[in-house]
Amino acid sequence: MSALVLLLAACGGDSGSEGEGDSAGGSSDEWLFITEETGEQVQMQYANEFKKRIEEKSGGEITVTTYEFGGLGSETDQVEQLQNGAVQLAVTSPGFIGNTVKESQIFGLHFLFPDDVAKTQQILEESEAINTDLVKQYEAIGLEPLAFWTEGGMQWTSNKPVDSPDDFENFKMRIQGTELQSESWEAYGATPQTMSWGDLYTGLENGTVDGQDNPIFFIADASFHEVQDYMTLSNHNNYVATTTVNQEWYDGLSDQHKTWVDETVEELQDWIFEEQKRQNEEFLEEIKEEAEVVELTDEQRAEFRELAKPVRDFYRENVSTVDGAILDKLEKEIAEITGEPVE
């Protein structure tokens, strides 16, 4: 029995829409690529486009097998598999990898990045704090981030209007499970509750949790708007994804294979930005047909932003392993790129 079959049996998972391989993932010709999403959601679109381009460039020399969420186990399993080399590539996000790479929780800070998603993408691509200093934190545990990119602004959903911090009192907000996420929602008065997104639809339906936040495309594709009456356009954060690889595998690639990987990742930066934009715009119209969509006013956003500010000090003092140095540098870079001070 192959290593991958054993891994699948242990995890009880199935491959994603593109997963067809059952041979060991460590061979030089087969690369395993896992994501945290399913179907045609943004991360899977990214992985499948990467697969297509690598296989075309290699003339079939390389086969990339993609796996959606659950295909090789839980979110935690996926991080471990990437670290130990059971898989070679992954799309990771701070909500799931944040307890392993503490500094990556920086992307969970509310109202740090600008409302403009294009500006956020520019920051993710140009920031030295992210692409040099933060990358070193991943490398210290055997991972190599190749690119950071946005999946769009984060919005929250609920069964009642939630447009002021008072509305969050006794409100059970689902989180992915990092200490920073918990602190962020407690700052508004909410009660954070950790839940895997695989359980979230049922959790919203039966009232185990009262609400959640995600990019628009994810809310619609996961049908959360079917069990929630309101979606609030809060843009309190951007969902940042990271193209991450096993460092030992990446360092061991031939020059040609590494060139193909680097070229493809670079090509996909603009491609995935347009893909997330398309999905978020199209799914917004779908949600409007079934739920009430409310947009926070500037004054309402300012009220939430003020409560979110102290969480940055919590990050510096309780999460960061470098005394907040990466955040301090990033705040200056954001101010330089946007031309506005970071509030």
NUMARTI-594787 format. One record per residue (C-alpha): residue in one letter; residue number from 0; x negated, y negated, z. Coordinates in steps of 0.25 Angstrom, whole numbers, plus 5000, padded with zeros to 4 digits. Example, Ala and Ser with C-alpha at 12.3 -4.5 7.8 and 13.67 -1.06 7.14 Angstrom:
% residues 2
kollo/lopa/c1/c2/c3
A/0/4951/5018/5031
S/1/4945/5004/5029
END
This chain:
% residues 343
kollo/lopa/c1/c2/c3
M/0/5000/5000/5000
S/1/4994/4986/4996
A/2/4991/4975/5006
L/3/5002/4967/5001
V/4/5013/4978/5002
L/5/5008/4980/5017
L/6/5009/4965/5019
L/7/5023/4964/5013
A/8/5027/4976/5021
A/9/5022/4970/5034
C/10/5029/4957/5031
G/11/5042/4963/5026
G/12/5042/4953/5014
D/13/5044/4953/5000
S/14/5037/4945/4989
G/15/5042/4932/4983
S/16/5048/4930/4970
E/17/5035/4931/4963
G/18/5029/4942/4972
E/19/5026/4955/4965
G/20/5013/4959/4969
D/21/5011/4971/4979
S/22/4996/4972/4978
A/23/4986/4967/4989
G/24/4985/4952/4989
G/25/4970/4951/4991
S/26/4966/4954/4976
S/27/4960/4944/4968
D/28/4971/4945/4957
E/29/4983/4944/4966
W/30/4986/4932/4975
L/31/4997/4931/4985
F/32/5004/4918/4987
I/33/5014/4916/4998
T/34/5024/4905/5001
E/35/5034/4901/5012
E/36/5045/4899/5002
T/37/5054/4907/4993
G/38/5060/4908/4979
E/39/5058/4896/4971
Q/40/5055/4887/4983
V/41/5043/4877/4981
Q/42/5032/4886/4987
M/43/5036/4898/4979
Q/44/5037/4889/4966
Y/45/5022/4885/4970
A/46/5017/4899/4972
N/47/5024/4904/4959
E/48/5018/4893/4951
F/49/5004/4895/4957
K/50/5006/4910/4953
K/51/5010/4907/4939
R/52/4998/4897/4937
I/53/4988/4906/4943
E/54/4992/4918/4935
E/55/4992/4910/4923
K/56/4978/4904/4925
S/57/4972/4918/4929
G/58/4979/4925/4917
G/59/4985/4935/4926
E/60/4972/4938/4933
I/61/4978/4933/4946
T/62/4992/4937/4951
V/63/4999/4928/4962
T/64/5010/4934/4970
T/65/5019/4924/4977
Y/66/5027/4927/4989
E/67/5038/4919/4995
F/68/5042/4917/5010
G/69/5043/4930/5017
G/70/5037/4938/5005
L/71/5025/4941/5014
G/72/5030/4938/5028
S/73/5033/4926/5036
E/74/5027/4912/5036
T/75/5017/4916/5046
D/76/5014/4929/5039
Q/77/5011/4921/5027
V/78/5001/4912/5034
E/79/4994/4924/5040
Q/80/4994/4931/5026
L/81/4987/4919/5020
Q/82/4977/4918/5031
N/83/4973/4933/5030
G/84/4973/4934/5015
A/85/4985/4943/5013
V/86/4989/4932/5003
Q/87/4981/4922/4996
L/88/4990/4910/4994
A/89/5002/4903/5001
V/90/5010/4891/5002
T/91/5010/4887/5017
S/92/5017/4876/5024
P/93/5013/4870/5038
G/94/5026/4875/5044
F/95/5021/4889/5043
I/96/5006/4887/5043
G/97/5006/4876/5053
N/98/5003/4885/5065
T/99/4991/4891/5058
V/100/4986/4878/5052
K/101/4990/4868/5063
E/102/4986/4856/5055
S/103/4995/4860/5044
Q/104/5007/4856/5053
I/105/5003/4841/5049
F/106/5013/4843/5037
G/107/5024/4845/5047
L/108/5023/4831/5053
H/109/5036/4824/5049
F/110/5035/4810/5042
L/111/5020/4811/5040
F/112/5020/4812/5025
P/113/5028/4802/5016
D/114/5042/4804/5011
D/115/5037/4804/4997
V/116/5034/4818/4993
A/117/5024/4814/4982
K/118/5016/4806/4992
T/119/5016/4818/5002
Q/120/5011/4827/4990
Q/121/5000/4817/4987
I/122/4996/4817/5002
L/123/4995/4832/5002
E/124/4986/4832/4990
E/125/4977/4820/4994
S/126/4976/4821/5009
E/127/4962/4824/5014
A/128/4968/4827/5028
I/129/4976/4838/5021
N/130/4968/4843/5010
T/131/4954/4844/5018
D/132/4957/4843/5033
L/133/4970/4851/5034
V/134/4964/4861/5024
K/135/4953/4864/5033
Q/136/4963/4869/5044
Y/137/4968/4879/5034
E/138/4954/4883/5030
A/139/4951/4886/5045
I/140/4961/4898/5045
G/141/4958/4903/5031
L/142/4968/4896/5022
E/143/4965/4886/5011
P/144/4976/4876/5007
L/145/4975/4872/4992
A/146/4986/4862/4991
F/147/4997/4855/5000
W/148/5010/4851/4994
T/149/5024/4846/4998
E/150/5037/4854/4996
G/151/5045/4841/4998
G/152/5050/4833/5009
M/153/5056/4840/5022
Q/154/5071/4838/5025
W/155/5079/4844/5036
T/156/5093/4850/5036
S/157/5104/4851/5047
N/158/5119/4854/5049
K/159/5121/4839/5054
P/160/5115/4826/5050
V/161/5101/4824/5056
D/162/5096/4810/5053
S/163/5091/4806/5066
P/164/5082/4812/5077
D/165/5095/4813/5086
D/166/5101/4823/5076
F/167/5089/4833/5079
E/168/5093/4834/5094
N/169/5096/4849/5097
F/170/5093/4852/5082
K/171/5086/4865/5080
M/172/5076/4862/5068
R/173/5070/4874/5061
I/174/5054/4873/5060
Q/175/5044/4882/5054
G/176/5037/4883/5068
T/177/5025/4874/5070
E/178/5023/4865/5082
L/179/5023/4853/5074
Q/180/5036/4856/5068
S/181/5042/4858/5081
E/182/5037/4845/5087
S/183/5042/4837/5074
W/184/5056/4842/5076
E/185/5056/4840/5091
A/186/5052/4826/5089
Y/187/5066/4823/5082
G/188/5073/4831/5093
A/189/5075/4844/5086
T/190/5073/4858/5091
P/191/5063/4865/5082
Q/192/5065/4880/5079
T/193/5056/4889/5072
M/194/5062/4897/5061
S/195/5057/4904/5048
W/196/5063/4898/5036
G/197/5067/4912/5032
D/198/5077/4911/5044
L/199/5081/4897/5042
Y/200/5093/4898/5034
T/201/5100/4907/5044
G/202/5094/4899/5055
L/203/5101/4886/5049
E/204/5114/4894/5046
N/205/5116/4900/5060
G/206/5111/4887/5068
T/207/5098/4893/5073
V/208/5092/4880/5068
D/209/5099/4867/5065
G/210/5090/4863/5054
Q/211/5077/4864/5046
D/212/5068/4855/5037
N/213/5062/4859/5023
P/214/5060/4853/5009
I/215/5073/4851/5001
F/216/5070/4863/4992
F/217/5068/4872/5003
I/218/5081/4868/5010
A/219/5089/4871/4998
D/220/5082/4883/4993
A/221/5083/4890/5006
S/222/5098/4885/5007
F/223/5097/4878/5020
H/224/5107/4868/5015
E/225/5117/4879/5015
V/226/5117/4880/5030
Q/227/5113/4865/5033
D/228/5123/4853/5031
Y/229/5112/4842/5030
M/230/5099/4840/5024
T/231/5092/4827/5029
L/232/5082/4821/5019
S/233/5071/4818/5030
N/234/5058/4820/5023
H/235/5052/4821/5036
N/236/5041/4829/5031
N/237/5035/4836/5018
Y/238/5034/4851/5017
V/239/5020/4853/5014
A/240/5015/4866/5008
T/241/5001/4871/5006
T/242/4995/4880/4995
T/243/4986/4889/5004
V/244/4977/4900/5001
N/245/4969/4910/5009
Q/246/4955/4904/5010
E/247/4947/4916/5009
W/248/4954/4920/4997
Y/249/4953/4907/4990
D/250/4938/4905/4993
G/251/4936/4919/4987
L/252/4943/4916/4974
S/253/4935/4915/4961
D/254/4932/4901/4956
Q/255/4942/4904/4944
H/256/4953/4909/4954
K/257/4951/4897/4963
T/258/4951/4887/4952
W/259/4965/4893/4947
V/260/4970/4892/4962
D/261/4965/4878/4964
E/262/4970/4873/4950
T/263/4984/4879/4952
V/264/4986/4873/4966
E/265/4982/4860/4960
E/266/4992/4861/4949
L/267/5003/4865/4958
Q/268/5002/4852/4966
D/269/5010/4844/4956
W/270/5019/4856/4952
I/271/5024/4859/4966
F/272/5026/4845/4969
E/273/5036/4844/4957
E/274/5042/4858/4961
Q/275/5045/4854/4975
K/276/5051/4840/4970
R/277/5060/4847/4961
Q/278/5065/4857/4971
N/279/5067/4847/4982
E/280/5075/4838/4972
E/281/5084/4849/4966
F/282/5087/4855/4979
L/283/5091/4842/4986
E/284/5102/4841/4976
E/285/5106/4856/4980
I/286/5106/4853/4994
K/287/5115/4840/4992
E/288/5126/4849/4987
E/289/5127/4857/5000
A/290/5122/4848/5011
E/291/5122/4834/5015
V/292/5108/4827/5012
V/293/5105/4816/5021
E/294/5092/4807/5019
L/295/5086/4800/5031
T/296/5085/4785/5031
D/297/5072/4778/5033
E/298/5076/4774/5047
Q/299/5080/4789/5050
R/300/5067/4794/5045
A/301/5059/4783/5053
E/302/5066/4789/5066
F/303/5061/4803/5063
R/304/5048/4798/5059
E/305/5046/4791/5072
L/306/5049/4804/5080
A/307/5039/4812/5071
K/308/5027/4803/5073
P/309/5023/4808/5087
V/310/5023/4822/5081
R/311/5010/4818/5074
D/312/5003/4817/5087
F/313/5009/4830/5091
Y/314/5002/4836/5079
R/315/4989/4829/5082
E/316/4989/4834/5096
N/317/4996/4848/5096
V/318/4994/4853/5082
S/319/4982/4847/5075
T/320/4969/4855/5077
V/321/4961/4842/5073
D/322/4967/4832/5082
G/323/4976/4827/5071
A/324/4965/4822/5062
I/325/4971/4828/5049
L/326/4984/4821/5053
D/327/4977/4808/5055
K/328/4970/4808/5042
L/329/4983/4813/5035
E/330/4991/4801/5040
K/331/4980/4791/5035
E/332/4980/4798/5021
I/333/4995/4798/5020
A/334/4995/4783/5023
E/335/4984/4781/5012
I/336/4992/4788/5002
T/337/5006/4783/5005
G/338/5001/4769/5008
E/339/5009/4769/5021
P/340/5005/4772/5035
V/341/5009/4785/5041
E/342/5020/4782/5051
END
